[in-house]
Amino acid sequence: MWVTFDATVDIGLAHIREYGVEAIKTTDLQQVVSLCNFLECFIDVDKGFKGTDEEKKKLLDHLFSFAYAWGLGGSLDTRTKERFDTVVKDQFKAAQYPPAFTVFDYFFDLKRDKLFKPWTNRVQAFVYDKDQSFFDLMVPTTDTAKYSYCLEQLLLAEKPIFFTGGSGVGKSAVIANKLV
C-alpha cells in the first residue's frame, strides 16, 4: 500500500493544485488525511475486507482508488472533478472503473459483489410525508446518496468530516437528515 501511496498521491495533489477549483480552498494535508480516513473506513473485516492475501490486495486496489478519488478530489467542483477523473483512472487501471461515467459516479460494493456500482443503485424512493415541513423534505438523488454514504462511513469510523460545495447542493440537508 505504501508503494501505491508514494506513487500516486503527489500526482493527484499536483493536479488538484494546478487545475482544481474548490469552493473552499483546502490544504494538501487535509486531502491526504481525508484519503487515509476513507481508506481506514473500508479496511475492516466487518465491512467485507476479507479473503486471501491476493484477494485483499485486489480489494485494496479498488478501495484505495475510491479513497483517493473522494479523499483528494471530493472538494473539487463538478467541472474539475471530471478532469480529476482522468488522473484517478490513469493511476488506478487495476481498479477497473466502468468507463461510462466518472469515478465520482460509482461506489465500491465491498459487502456483496466486490465491484464498482453506480450511485443510482443507492438512491432510495422518495416517500412524501404530509406532516413534514416543506423545508425539511429531502428528495433522494444520486448526489444525496453519495454525500450521505460518505458522511455515514466517516461517522461510523469516528472521523472528522469537511463538507464543501456550492450553495444549494444539499450539504446541510444531508447532514441534518443523517443526524436526526
C-alpha positions in Angstrom: 0.0 0.0 0.0 2.8 2.4 0.8 4.2 2.0 -2.7 0.8 2.9 -4.2 0.6 5.8 -1.8 4.0 7.1 -2.7 3.4 6.6 -6.5 0.0 8.4 -6.7 -0.6 11.0 -4.0 1.8 13.6 -5.2 0.5 13.3 -8.7 -3.1 13.8 -7.6 -2.2 16.7 -5.3 -0.2 18.4 -8.1 -3.1 18.1 -10.5 -5.6 19.5 -7.9 -3.3 22.5 -7.1 -2.7 23.3 -10.8 -6.2 22.6 -12.3 -8.6 22.2 -9.4 -11.3 24.6 -8.4 -12.6 24.3 -4.8 -15.5 26.2 -3.2 -13.3 26.5 -0.1 -9.5 26.1 -0.5 -8.1 23.0 1.1 -4.5 22.1 2.1 -2.5 19.1 0.9 -2.5 17.7 4.4 -6.3 17.9 4.6 -6.6 16.0 1.4 -4.1 13.3 2.5 -5.8 12.9 5.9 -9.2 12.6 4.1 -7.8 9.9 1.8 -6.5 8.0 4.8 -9.8 8.4 6.7 -11.8 6.9 3.8 -9.3 4.1 3.5 -9.5 3.3 7.2 -13.3 3.2 6.9 -13.1 0.3 4.5 -10.2 -1.8 5.7 -12.5 -3.6 8.1 -13.4 -7.3 8.1 -16.9 -6.4 9.3 -17.4 -4.3 6.1 -16.2 -7.1 3.8 -12.5 -6.6 3.7 -11.5 -10.2 4.0 -10.2 -13.1 2.0 -6.8 -14.4 0.9 -3.8 -12.0 0.8 -4.2 -11.9 -3.0 -8.0 -11.1 -2.7 -7.2 -8.4 -0.1 -4.6 -6.9 -2.4 -7.2 -6.7 -5.2 -9.8 -5.2 -2.8 -7.2 -2.7 -1.6 -6.6 -1.5 -5.2 -10.3 -0.8 -5.5 -10.7 0.8 -2.1 -7.5 2.9 -2.4 -8.7 4.3 -5.7 -12.1 5.2 -4.2 -10.5 6.8 -1.1 -8.1 8.6 -3.5 -10.9 9.9 -5.6 -13.1 11.1 -2.8 -10.3 12.0 -0.3 -8.3 14.1 -2.7 -10.9 15.1 -5.2 -14.1 15.3 -3.2 -13.7 19.0 -2.6 -13.4 19.8 -6.3 -16.2 21.5 -8.3 -18.1 19.4 -10.9 -16.0 20.5 -13.9 -12.6 19.8 -12.3 -13.9 16.5 -10.8 -14.3 15.5 -14.5 -10.7 16.3 -15.1 -9.5 14.6 -12.0 -11.4 11.5 -13.1 -8.8 11.0 -15.8 -6.0 11.2 -13.2 -7.7 8.6 -11.0 -8.3 6.2 -13.9 -4.8 6.6 -15.1 -3.3 6.0 -11.7 -5.6 3.0 -10.9 -6.1 1.0 -14.0 -6.3 -2.2 -11.9 -9.4 -0.8 -10.2 -11.3 -1.2 -13.4 -13.8 1.5 -13.1 -16.7 1.2 -15.5 -15.9 3.5 -18.5 -19.3 5.1 -18.8 -19.0 7.9 -16.3 -16.5 9.4 -13.8 -15.1 7.7 -10.8 -17.4 10.0 -8.7 -20.4 8.2 -10.2 -19.6 4.9 -8.6 -19.2 3.4 -5.2 -17.4 0.1 -4.4 -19.7 -2.6 -3.2 -17.4 -4.2 -0.6 -20.1 -6.3 1.1 -21.6 -8.2 -1.8 -20.3 -8.2 -5.4 -16.9 -6.6 -4.8 -17.1 -4.2 -7.7 -18.0 -0.7 -8.6 -21.7 0.1 -9.0 -23.4 3.3 -9.9 -24.7 5.5 -7.1 -28.2 5.3 -8.7 -28.3 1.8 -7.1 -28.3 3.5 -3.7 -30.9 6.2 -4.3 -33.9 5.4 -2.2 -37.5 6.0 -3.3 -39.0 9.3 -2.2 -41.8 9.0 0.3 -43.8 12.1 0.8 -44.7 12.8 4.4 -47.5 15.4 4.5 -46.8 16.2 8.2 -43.2 17.1 7.4 -42.3 20.8 6.8 -41.6 21.6 3.2 -38.1 22.8 4.2 -37.4 19.6 6.0 -38.1 17.4 2.9 -35.2 15.7 1.3 -35.7 14.2 -2.2 -33.2 11.4 -2.7 -30.9 12.0 -5.6 -27.6 10.5 -6.7 -25.9 13.4 -5.0 -27.6 12.9 -1.7 -26.8 9.2 -1.9 -23.1 10.0 -2.5 -22.8 12.5 0.3 -25.0 10.5 2.7 -22.8 7.4 2.2 -19.6 9.3 2.7 -20.9 11.0 5.8 -22.2 7.7 7.2 -18.9 5.9 6.6 -16.8 8.6 8.2 -19.2 9.0 11.2 -19.1 5.2 11.8 -15.3 5.4 11.8 -15.5 8.5 14.1 -13.6 10.5 11.5 -13.9 14.3 11.1 -15.8 15.5 8.1 -15.5 18.6 6.0 -18.4 19.1 3.6 -17.8 21.8 1.0 -19.5 22.8 -2.2 -21.7 25.5 -3.8 -24.9 26.8 -2.4 -27.9 24.5 -2.9 -26.2 21.2 -3.4 -27.8 19.7 -0.3 -24.9 19.7 2.2 -27.0 20.9 5.1 -30.0 18.7 4.2 -27.8 15.6 4.0 -26.2 16.3 7.4 -29.4 17.2 9.1 -31.2 14.1 7.7 -28.3 11.8 8.8 -28.1 13.3 12.3 -31.9 13.2 13.0 
